[in-house]
Amino acid sequence: MPRLELNSNFTDPDAFYAALTALHRDRSETESERINARLILLLANHIGDQTVLEEAISHAVCDDDK
């Protein structure tokens, strides 16, 4: 059964962070939220495995949010 990869798996984390921040620069909060929603759905579709997606959802909730 696939598991969620929690160790760093980026080939270039700095480049990803730069691209993500550039994507949101000069956008309204609403535009950024829509972009994030589309990005989440694209990546979830790429992952595809319901168990992995549910594990990711559970990890995404911070203790402060409970």
Biotite code that builds the C-alpha atoms (Angstrom):
import biotite.structure as struc

atoms = struc.array([
    struc.Atom([0.000, 0.000, 0.000], chain_id="A", res_id=1, res_name="MET", atom_name="CA", element="C"),
    struc.Atom([1.436, 3.425, -0.926], chain_id="A", res_id=2, res_name="PRO", atom_name="CA", element="C"),
    struc.Atom([2.227, 5.773, 1.918], chain_id="A", res_id=3, res_name="ARG", atom_name="CA", element="C"),
    struc.Atom([2.549, 9.519, 2.063], chain_id="A", res_id=4, res_name="LEU", atom_name="CA", element="C"),
    struc.Atom([6.167, 10.621, 1.615], chain_id="A", res_id=5, res_name="GLU", atom_name="CA", element="C"),
    struc.Atom([6.959, 12.830, 4.608], chain_id="A", res_id=6, res_name="LEU", atom_name="CA", element="C"),
    struc.Atom([10.707, 13.150, 4.026], chain_id="A", res_id=7, res_name="ASN", atom_name="CA", element="C"),
    struc.Atom([11.917, 15.879, 1.674], chain_id="A", res_id=8, res_name="SER", atom_name="CA", element="C"),
    struc.Atom([11.513, 14.640, -1.876], chain_id="A", res_id=9, res_name="ASN", atom_name="CA", element="C"),
    struc.Atom([12.180, 17.891, -3.750], chain_id="A", res_id=10, res_name="PHE", atom_name="CA", element="C"),
    struc.Atom([14.858, 17.976, -6.415], chain_id="A", res_id=11, res_name="THR", atom_name="CA", element="C"),
    struc.Atom([15.154, 21.735, -5.834], chain_id="A", res_id=12, res_name="ASP", atom_name="CA", element="C"),
    struc.Atom([13.053, 23.003, -2.912], chain_id="A", res_id=13, res_name="PRO", atom_name="CA", element="C"),
    struc.Atom([14.274, 26.587, -3.284], chain_id="A", res_id=14, res_name="ASP", atom_name="CA", element="C"),
    struc.Atom([13.202, 26.693, -6.930], chain_id="A", res_id=15, res_name="ALA", atom_name="CA", element="C"),
    struc.Atom([9.758, 25.333, -6.033], chain_id="A", res_id=16, res_name="PHE", atom_name="CA", element="C"),
    struc.Atom([9.338, 27.897, -3.255], chain_id="A", res_id=17, res_name="TYR", atom_name="CA", element="C"),
    struc.Atom([10.416, 30.690, -5.617], chain_id="A", res_id=18, res_name="ALA", atom_name="CA", element="C"),
    struc.Atom([7.951, 29.546, -8.291], chain_id="A", res_id=19, res_name="ALA", atom_name="CA", element="C"),
    struc.Atom([5.127, 29.256, -5.763], chain_id="A", res_id=20, res_name="LEU", atom_name="CA", element="C"),
    struc.Atom([5.723, 32.689, -4.266], chain_id="A", res_id=21, res_name="THR", atom_name="CA", element="C"),
    struc.Atom([6.048, 34.230, -7.758], chain_id="A", res_id=22, res_name="ALA", atom_name="CA", element="C"),
    struc.Atom([2.732, 32.623, -8.689], chain_id="A", res_id=23, res_name="LEU", atom_name="CA", element="C"),
    struc.Atom([0.997, 34.454, -5.844], chain_id="A", res_id=24, res_name="HIS", atom_name="CA", element="C"),
    struc.Atom([2.805, 37.780, -6.143], chain_id="A", res_id=25, res_name="ARG", atom_name="CA", element="C"),
    struc.Atom([0.506, 40.662, -7.050], chain_id="A", res_id=26, res_name="ASP", atom_name="CA", element="C"),
    struc.Atom([-2.612, 38.472, -6.834], chain_id="A", res_id=27, res_name="ARG", atom_name="CA", element="C"),
    struc.Atom([-5.628, 39.171, -4.697], chain_id="A", res_id=28, res_name="SER", atom_name="CA", element="C"),
    struc.Atom([-6.446, 36.867, -1.794], chain_id="A", res_id=29, res_name="GLU", atom_name="CA", element="C"),
    struc.Atom([-9.347, 35.440, -3.791], chain_id="A", res_id=30, res_name="THR", atom_name="CA", element="C"),
    struc.Atom([-7.155, 34.757, -6.830], chain_id="A", res_id=31, res_name="GLU", atom_name="CA", element="C"),
    struc.Atom([-4.534, 33.077, -4.634], chain_id="A", res_id=32, res_name="SER", atom_name="CA", element="C"),
    struc.Atom([-7.173, 30.894, -2.980], chain_id="A", res_id=33, res_name="GLU", atom_name="CA", element="C"),
    struc.Atom([-8.484, 29.794, -6.393], chain_id="A", res_id=34, res_name="ARG", atom_name="CA", element="C"),
    struc.Atom([-4.975, 29.035, -7.611], chain_id="A", res_id=35, res_name="ILE", atom_name="CA", element="C"),
    struc.Atom([-4.267, 27.018, -4.446], chain_id="A", res_id=36, res_name="ASN", atom_name="CA", element="C"),
    struc.Atom([-7.515, 25.061, -4.882], chain_id="A", res_id=37, res_name="ALA", atom_name="CA", element="C"),
    struc.Atom([-6.672, 24.210, -8.496], chain_id="A", res_id=38, res_name="ARG", atom_name="CA", element="C"),
    struc.Atom([-3.108, 23.276, -7.557], chain_id="A", res_id=39, res_name="LEU", atom_name="CA", element="C"),
    struc.Atom([-4.357, 20.998, -4.763], chain_id="A", res_id=40, res_name="ILE", atom_name="CA", element="C"),
    struc.Atom([-6.769, 19.255, -7.141], chain_id="A", res_id=41, res_name="LEU", atom_name="CA", element="C"),
    struc.Atom([-4.097, 18.817, -9.822], chain_id="A", res_id=42, res_name="LEU", atom_name="CA", element="C"),
    struc.Atom([-1.631, 17.325, -7.354], chain_id="A", res_id=43, res_name="LEU", atom_name="CA", element="C"),
    struc.Atom([-4.320, 15.148, -5.724], chain_id="A", res_id=44, res_name="ALA", atom_name="CA", element="C"),
    struc.Atom([-5.240, 13.824, -9.161], chain_id="A", res_id=45, res_name="ASN", atom_name="CA", element="C"),
    struc.Atom([-1.567, 13.086, -9.808], chain_id="A", res_id=46, res_name="HIS", atom_name="CA", element="C"),
    struc.Atom([-1.305, 11.151, -6.527], chain_id="A", res_id=47, res_name="ILE", atom_name="CA", element="C"),
    struc.Atom([-4.601, 9.410, -7.154], chain_id="A", res_id=48, res_name="GLY", atom_name="CA", element="C"),
    struc.Atom([-4.477, 6.993, -4.204], chain_id="A", res_id=49, res_name="ASP", atom_name="CA", element="C"),
    struc.Atom([-7.315, 7.694, -1.750], chain_id="A", res_id=50, res_name="GLN", atom_name="CA", element="C"),
    struc.Atom([-5.386, 6.308, 1.237], chain_id="A", res_id=51, res_name="THR", atom_name="CA", element="C"),
    struc.Atom([-2.417, 8.590, 0.547], chain_id="A", res_id=52, res_name="VAL", atom_name="CA", element="C"),
    struc.Atom([-4.715, 11.574, 0.042], chain_id="A", res_id=53, res_name="LEU", atom_name="CA", element="C"),
    struc.Atom([-6.514, 10.918, 3.335], chain_id="A", res_id=54, res_name="GLU", atom_name="CA", element="C"),
    struc.Atom([-3.163, 10.594, 5.109], chain_id="A", res_id=55, res_name="GLU", atom_name="CA", element="C"),
    struc.Atom([-2.106, 13.939, 3.618], chain_id="A", res_id=56, res_name="ALA", atom_name="CA", element="C"),
    struc.Atom([-5.341, 15.542, 4.805], chain_id="A", res_id=57, res_name="ILE", atom_name="CA", element="C"),
    struc.Atom([-4.778, 14.283, 8.341], chain_id="A", res_id=58, res_name="SER", atom_name="CA", element="C"),
    struc.Atom([-1.189, 15.609, 8.342], chain_id="A", res_id=59, res_name="HIS", atom_name="CA", element="C"),
    struc.Atom([-2.298, 18.973, 6.967], chain_id="A", res_id=60, res_name="ALA", atom_name="CA", element="C"),
    struc.Atom([-4.358, 19.748, 10.074], chain_id="A", res_id=61, res_name="VAL", atom_name="CA", element="C"),
    struc.Atom([-2.045, 21.436, 12.562], chain_id="A", res_id=62, res_name="CYS", atom_name="CA", element="C"),
    struc.Atom([-2.478, 20.756, 16.271], chain_id="A", res_id=63, res_name="ASP", atom_name="CA", element="C"),
    struc.Atom([-3.320, 24.459, 16.641], chain_id="A", res_id=64, res_name="ASP", atom_name="CA", element="C"),
    struc.Atom([-6.276, 23.983, 14.272], chain_id="A", res_id=65, res_name="ASP", atom_name="CA", element="C"),
    struc.Atom([-7.929, 21.212, 16.304], chain_id="A", res_id=66, res_name="LYS", atom_name="CA", element="C"),
])
